[in-house]
Amino acid sequence: MAGTSQTAPGDRGGDMSRDDRPDPATEAFVAHRNLLFTVAYEMLGSAADAEDVLQETWLRWAGVDLGTVRDRRAYLVRVTTRQALVRLRTLGRRKESYVGPWLPEPLLTAPDVAEDVELADSVSMAMLLVLETLAPTERAVFVLREVFDLDYDEIAEAVDKSPAAVRQIAHRARAHVAARRPRGVVSPAETRDALEAFKQAVETGDLQRLLDILAPDVVLLGDGGGVVRAALEPVVGADAVAHLLGRIAAVALLQPAQVNGSPALILRLNGEIDSVMAVRIDDGLITGLYAVRNPEKLSHMERETTLHR
């Protein structure tokens, strides 16, 4: 469309009117950009792919006659959801050939994300991995309904289903997630306490202390993507996990951080980010460790990402 920027606002800029104010399309997109990114990221588990989805959404939005749009927020969410569904199916094929376990791309998040308990839970590594077990349409419906509280008619338009079908999909997705999500709500303080005990045990090489904080059936997933060294299969059991972690104590600096709305650890080697480790906690013990080492997934750890719903 003539006069329309091909770059999504919030990346490197957008259209400006003659008085240096954004045009209405740009203004609306910028106002909802953090929401749209959050929708796309929750559906994809990948910040890089979420950014691509926003670019596609902007290209479509820039050509719309705004006079025909009753609710700009709803329209933008609908376009973003449709683009994310297309990308999600492509990602599914990509993950089939991924080397080793695939983990979501971690985000360095601002403290206010943790204050929204439901949002923080929905973007946690543990929950994003649960969402990975849903079919694409189920994931979209679950995210839009349970996280963003859209009504069934809005969701139906976004996923090209009838409202009745969306209700059935939502019911099925809720049951699926409930059976697989962490058993109880864990406060940030509990997570920080567990991580601090974990950090001290690793740094001091205190094997018994480490075993005390790990659940007997703890699972460690390492994502190197075939780019850097990482376990190609899940490491299961407290003894196996503890011995693996013990080997990093002498070479890595463990730094607390806020990742995906929850306390986590950044592992640095020679001052550079080597990996990001998030945890899942059940009944006071660490039951899941998620170590992202693939450098292609660590670019969003250099600056805070704003999430919104």
C-alpha positions in Angstrom: 0.0 0.0 0.0 1.5 3.4 -1.0 3.0 5.4 1.8 2.9 2.4 4.2 6.1 1.3 6.0 7.1 -2.3 5.4 8.7 -2.5 8.9 6.6 -3.3 11.9 6.4 -0.4 14.4 8.4 -1.1 17.5 11.2 -2.7 15.4 12.9 0.2 13.6 10.0 2.6 13.1 6.8 3.0 11.2 4.8 5.6 9.2 4.7 9.1 10.6 2.3 11.8 9.7 3.4 15.3 8.7 3.2 16.6 12.3 5.5 13.8 13.4 2.7 11.8 15.0 2.1 8.2 14.1 -0.7 7.5 11.6 -3.7 5.8 13.1 -2.7 2.3 11.9 0.8 2.7 13.4 -0.6 4.1 16.6 -3.0 1.2 17.1 -0.3 -1.4 16.3 2.2 0.2 18.7 -0.5 0.4 21.4 -1.1 -3.4 21.2 2.3 -4.6 20.2 3.3 -6.1 23.6 0.0 -7.9 23.8 0.4 -9.3 20.2 4.0 -10.4 21.0 2.8 -12.2 24.1 0.0 -14.0 22.2 2.4 -15.1 19.5 5.1 -16.1 22.0 2.7 -18.2 24.1 1.6 -20.0 21.0 5.1 -20.6 19.6 7.5 -20.7 22.5 9.9 -18.8 20.3 10.6 -15.1 20.5 12.3 -15.0 17.1 9.2 -16.6 15.5 6.9 -14.3 17.5 8.7 -11.3 16.0 8.3 -12.7 12.5 4.6 -13.2 13.2 4.3 -9.6 14.3 6.0 -8.5 11.1 3.4 -10.5 9.0 0.6 -9.0 11.2 1.9 -5.5 10.5 2.1 -6.0 6.8 -1.6 -7.1 6.7 -2.7 -4.5 9.2 -1.0 -1.7 7.2 -3.3 -2.4 4.2 -6.6 -2.5 6.1 -9.2 0.2 5.7 -9.5 1.2 9.4 -13.0 2.5 8.8 -14.2 -1.1 8.4 -12.6 -2.2 11.7 -15.0 -2.1 14.8 -12.5 -3.3 17.4 -8.8 -2.8 16.5 -7.5 -4.8 19.4 -9.7 -7.8 18.5 -8.8 -7.5 14.8 -5.1 -7.5 15.5 -5.3 -10.4 17.9 -7.2 -12.3 15.3 -4.6 -11.7 12.6 -1.7 -12.5 14.9 -3.4 -15.8 16.0 -3.9 -16.8 12.3 -0.3 -16.0 11.5 1.0 -17.8 14.6 -1.1 -20.9 13.7 0.6 -21.0 10.2 4.0 -20.6 11.9 3.2 -23.2 14.5 2.6 -25.9 11.9 5.9 -25.0 10.3 7.7 -25.2 13.7 6.2 -28.6 14.2 8.0 -29.9 11.1 11.2 -28.1 12.2 11.1 -29.7 15.6 10.9 -33.2 14.1 14.5 -32.8 12.9 15.8 -30.8 15.9 18.9 -32.3 17.5 18.2 -33.3 21.1 15.4 -32.0 23.3 13.6 -28.8 22.1 13.0 -26.1 24.8 11.2 -22.8 24.5 13.3 -19.7 23.9 13.9 -18.0 27.3 13.1 -14.3 27.8 14.6 -11.9 30.3 11.4 -10.4 31.8 10.7 -7.3 33.8 9.6 -7.7 37.5 6.0 -6.6 36.7 5.5 -9.9 34.8 5.9 -11.9 38.0 3.3 -9.6 39.7 0.7 -11.0 37.3 0.6 -14.5 38.6 -1.5 -15.9 35.8 0.6 -14.4 33.1 3.9 -15.5 34.8 2.5 -19.1 35.1 1.4 -19.1 31.4 4.9 -18.2 30.1 6.9 -20.3 32.5 9.1 -22.9 30.9 7.1 -25.7 32.5 3.8 -24.4 31.2 5.2 -23.7 27.7 6.3 -27.3 27.5 2.9 -28.5 28.5 1.4 -26.3 25.8 3.8 -28.1 23.3 1.7 -31.2 23.9 -1.4 -29.6 22.5 -2.4 -29.6 18.8 -2.0 -26.2 17.2 -5.7 -25.2 17.3 -6.0 -26.5 20.8 -3.0 -24.4 21.9 -4.5 -21.3 20.2 -7.9 -21.8 21.9 -6.4 -22.5 25.3 -4.1 -19.4 25.2 -6.8 -17.0 24.0 -9.4 -18.3 26.4 -7.4 -19.1 29.6 -4.7 -16.5 29.4 -6.3 -13.6 27.5 -9.9 -14.3 28.5 -11.3 -13.8 25.0 -14.9 -14.8 24.5 -15.7 -17.8 22.4 -17.1 -15.8 19.5 -13.8 -13.9 19.2 -11.8 -17.1 19.4 -14.0 -18.7 16.8 -13.2 -16.0 14.3 -9.5 -16.3 15.0 -9.3 -20.0 14.5 -12.0 -20.4 11.8 -14.2 -22.6 13.9 -17.8 -22.3 15.2 -18.3 -21.1 18.8 -19.7 -24.5 19.7 -16.6 -26.2 18.4 -14.3 -23.8 20.2 -16.1 -24.6 23.5 -15.4 -28.3 23.0 -11.8 -27.6 22.0 -11.3 -25.4 25.1 -12.8 -28.1 27.4 -10.5 -30.7 25.9 -7.4 -28.5 26.1 -8.1 -27.5 29.7 -8.4 -31.1 30.8 -5.2 -32.0 28.9 -3.2 -29.1 30.5 -4.6 -29.8 34.0 -3.3 -33.4 33.9 0.2 -32.2 33.0 0.8 -28.9 34.7 2.7 -28.5 38.0 0.6 -29.8 40.8 0.4 -26.5 42.8 0.9 -22.8 42.6 4.5 -22.0 43.6 5.2 -18.5 44.8 8.2 -16.5 43.5 9.6 -16.6 47.0 9.5 -20.4 47.1 11.2 -20.6 43.7 13.9 -18.1 44.8 14.5 -20.1 48.0 14.8 -23.4 46.1 17.1 -21.8 43.5 19.3 -20.2 46.1 19.7 -23.6 47.8 20.4 -25.2 44.4 22.9 -22.5 43.5 24.8 -22.8 46.7 24.9 -26.6 46.5 26.3 -26.5 42.9 28.8 -23.7 43.7 30.2 -25.5 46.8 30.0 -28.9 45.3 27.9 -30.1 48.2 26.4 -33.3 46.6 24.2 -34.1 49.6 22.7 -30.7 49.7 22.0 -30.9 46.0 20.3 -34.2 46.4 18.2 -32.8 49.2 16.7 -30.2 46.9 16.2 -32.5 43.9 13.2 -34.8 43.6 14.1 -38.5 43.3 12.6 -38.5 39.7 13.9 -35.1 38.7 14.4 -34.6 34.9 17.0 -32.4 33.3 16.4 -31.3 29.7 19.3 -29.7 27.9 18.8 -27.8 24.6 22.0 -27.4 22.5 20.2 -27.7 19.2 23.2 -29.5 17.7 25.1 -26.2 17.9 26.7 -26.7 21.3 27.2 -29.7 23.5 24.2 -30.8 25.5 22.6 -34.1 26.6 20.7 -35.6 23.6 18.3 -37.4 25.9 16.6 -36.3 29.1 18.8 -36.9 32.2 16.5 -38.7 34.8 17.0 -39.2 38.5 18.6 -37.1 41.3 21.9 -39.0 41.3 22.5 -38.6 37.5 21.4 -35.0 37.5 23.5 -34.1 40.6 26.7 -35.6 39.1 26.1 -33.8 35.8 25.6 -30.5 37.5 28.6 -31.0 39.8 30.9 -30.9 36.7 29.9 -27.3 35.9 30.6 -25.9 39.4 34.3 -25.2 38.8 33.9 -23.3 35.5 30.5 -21.5 35.5 29.3 -18.4 37.3 25.6 -18.7 38.3 23.7 -15.5 38.2 20.1 -15.1 39.5 17.7 -13.6 36.9 14.0 -13.2 36.1 13.3 -15.5 33.2 9.8 -16.0 31.7 8.2 -14.3 34.8 10.0 -16.6 37.3 13.3 -16.7 39.2 16.0 -18.6 37.2 19.7 -18.8 36.7 22.0 -17.6 34.0 25.2 -19.6 33.7 28.2 -17.5 32.4 31.5 -18.7 31.1 34.2 -16.1 30.8 31.6 -13.4 31.2 29.4 -14.6 28.3 26.0 -16.2 28.7 26.5 -20.0 28.2 23.1 -21.2 29.2 19.9 -20.3 31.0 18.4 -22.7 33.6 14.8 -22.6 34.6 13.1 -25.0 37.1 9.9 -26.7 37.8 9.0 -27.1 41.5 6.5 -29.5 43.0 6.0 -30.0 46.7 9.1 -28.0 47.6 11.4 -30.0 45.4 12.9 -29.4 42.0 11.2 -31.9 39.6 12.4 -30.3 36.3 15.5 -28.5 35.1 15.5 -26.8 31.7 18.9 -25.7 30.5 18.9 -23.8 27.2 22.4 -23.7 25.7 21.6 -23.2 22.0 23.1 -19.7 21.3 20.4 -19.0 18.7 17.9 -19.0 21.5 19.8 -16.7 23.9 19.6 -13.4 22.1 16.6 -12.2 24.1 18.5 -12.6 27.4 20.5 -9.4 26.7 17.5 -7.1 27.3 14.2 -7.2 29.1 11.2 -8.2 27.1 7.8 -6.6 28.0 4.9 -9.0 28.1 1.3 -7.9 28.4 -2.2 -9.3 28.4 
